[in-house]
Amino acid sequence: MAMFNIMLYDLFRSMLFQLPAELSHDMALWALKNGGQYFIPSVLTPSQHLNPVKIANLHFPNKIGLAAGLDKQATCIPAWQKMGFGFIELGTVTPQPQAGNAKPRLFRYLEDKAIINRFGFNSCGIDQFLENLSRFVKNQKKCLWGINIGKNKHTDNNLAYQDYCLCLEKAYFLADYITVNISSPNTQDLRSLQEPDNLSKLLDKILTTRLKLEQEYAKYVPLFIKISPDLTDSDLKSILNILMSRKIDAVITTNTTIWRPAVQTSQKNAEAFYAQSGGLSGNPLFDLSLGCLKKCADITSGNLPIIASGGIDSVAAAKLKLAAGATLVQIYSGLIYHGPKLVRELITEL
Ligand SMILES: Cc1cc2nc3c(=O)[nH]c(=O)nc-3n(C[C@H](O)[C@H](O)[C@H](O)COP(=O)(O)O)c2cc1C
């Protein structure tokens, strides 16, 4: 049965890959939302859940997480749980609904197992998001739920803290952890929130709000910060020192890159690849992201847990990230190109 389902998945995926990228993306999510989980072979055995990792006061059932951006509306949770993820990061969600950037805004490069996207935080807004998420609360919860929060396009950076604090307040009750996303390249100037002065001010506001919520709900929700792979060494060092001094619970390294490394893709596609703006993910991001992770591990010397994201598409790749200092890994593009069997391999081997 499991083998049949894997073949079915491969067939489904090769059909989807014939379609424009965002259409196939939407169709896949629709299928996952509407019963697709029944076609996913169950990977969880009790022993696979007996391999927990504790960071930030949370017990992660295993080391494998779904990276943010695939389930921006929190509608496919049973499917991710069935795949066996130990944690799923939902969002990025913004306070108000917004459409995101103009289409086309999603591009696949099959030969390189890469994706470029410039979605720009298309979001149903935090209220709808939480309504979607609360539908699943009564179901048996099998993994940890992170909520990744961002700011609306038209919110000035000086007021960005209001957007983050609003999402934090609303999502606090349902979240196992919250990720503050200041590293997407697709919202103008968002990345300047990583600049040390801006970051300190933003975090102080967010931490004050978290303290208030912690007392109100008698519940501590860890805060993770997701950073870009495109930072200079000196900015990276300053950022990590700020995160450690504020006792942020973990750093996620990394988001997508605006850099375009050399790729295998054919000449015709290569021109489009180098010209395309947006964030690059998948295999060509791996080395850059691993380099950033190694620097993070070096600077933080075990004082800040690291979650690795960026180009993980095999057990070997995940092992390199863990050996470099990550405690957990997240996948996005690897799941698109290799399907749920990658999740199973990672759970079994790590
Ligand atoms: C289409 C797409 C949309 C994404 N949207 C988000 C997002 O909304 N928030 C976020 O923090 N990261 C987002 N990401 C980045 C991923 O979470 C991940 O950090 C990045 O793609 C690197 O991992 P990968 O190489 O396994 O894809 C997105 C990535 C892709 C490909």
The ligand as an SDF file (V2000), in Angstrom:
LIG
                    3D

 31 33  0  0  0  0  0  0  0  0999 V2000
    7.4960   29.4410   -2.4360 C   0  0  0  0  0  0  0  0  0  0  0  0
    8.1640   29.7560   -1.1220 C   0  0  0  0  0  0  0  0  0  0  0  0
    7.5060   30.5630   -0.2000 C   0  0  0  0  0  0  0  0  0  0  0  0
    8.1320   30.8540    1.0200 C   0  0  0  0  0  0  0  0  0  0  0  0
    7.4630   31.6300    1.9270 N   0  0  0  0  0  0  0  0  0  0  0  0
    8.0290   31.8640    3.1330 C   0  0  0  0  0  0  0  0  0  0  0  0
    7.3330   32.5890    4.1130 C   0  0  0  0  0  0  0  0  0  0  0  0
    6.1950   33.0100    3.9310 O   0  0  0  0  0  0  0  0  0  0  0  0
    7.9610   32.8110    5.2970 N   0  0  0  0  0  0  0  0  0  0  0  0
    9.2240   32.3490    5.5640 C   0  0  0  0  0  0  0  0  0  0  0  0
    9.7430   32.5640    6.6740 O   0  0  0  0  0  0  0  0  0  0  0  0
    9.9020   31.6270    4.6480 N   0  0  0  0  0  0  0  0  0  0  0  0
    9.3300   31.3790    3.4610 C   0  0  0  0  0  0  0  0  0  0  0  0
   10.0070   30.6360    2.5370 N   0  0  0  0  0  0  0  0  0  0  0  0
   11.3770   30.1640    2.8430 C   0  0  0  0  0  0  0  0  0  0  0  0
   11.3630   28.7420    3.3680 C   0  0  0  0  0  0  0  0  0  0  0  0
   10.7020   28.6520    4.5980 O   0  0  0  0  0  0  0  0  0  0  0  0
   12.7980   28.2260    3.5580 C   0  0  0  0  0  0  0  0  0  0  0  0
   13.4160   28.9390    4.6130 O   0  0  0  0  0  0  0  0  0  0  0  0
   13.6510   28.3910    2.3120 C   0  0  0  0  0  0  0  0  0  0  0  0
   12.9200   28.0510    1.1640 O   0  0  0  0  0  0  0  0  0  0  0  0
   14.9070   27.5190    2.3530 C   0  0  0  0  0  0  0  0  0  0  0  0
   14.5830   26.1690    2.5150 O   0  0  0  0  0  0  0  0  0  0  0  0
   14.4950   25.1320    1.2800 P   0  0  0  0  0  0  0  0  0  0  0  0
   15.7520   25.2730    0.4920 O   0  0  0  0  0  0  0  0  0  0  0  0
   14.3100   23.8030    1.9540 O   0  0  0  0  0  0  0  0  0  0  0  0
   13.3010   25.5360    0.4790 O   0  0  0  0  0  0  0  0  0  0  0  0
    9.4160   30.3280    1.3180 C   0  0  0  0  0  0  0  0  0  0  0  0
   10.0420   29.5160    0.3760 C   0  0  0  0  0  0  0  0  0  0  0  0
    9.4400   29.2190   -0.8260 C   0  0  0  0  0  0  0  0  0  0  0  0
   10.1500   28.3230   -1.8150 C   0  0  0  0  0  0  0  0  0  0  0  0
  1  2  1  0
  2  3  1  0
  2 30  2  0
  3  4  2  0
  4  5  1  0
  4 28  1  0
  5  6  2  0
  6  7  1  0
  6 13  1  0
  7  8  2  0
  7  9  1  0
  9 10  1  0
 10 11  2  0
 10 12  1  0
 12 13  2  0
 13 14  1  0
 14 15  1  0
 14 28  1  0
 15 16  1  0
 16 17  1  0
 16 18  1  0
 18 19  1  0
 18 20  1  0
 20 21  1  0
 20 22  1  0
 22 23  1  0
 23 24  1  0
 24 25  2  0
 24 26  1  0
 24 27  1  0
 28 29  2  0
 29 30  1  0
 30 31  1  0
M  END
$$$$
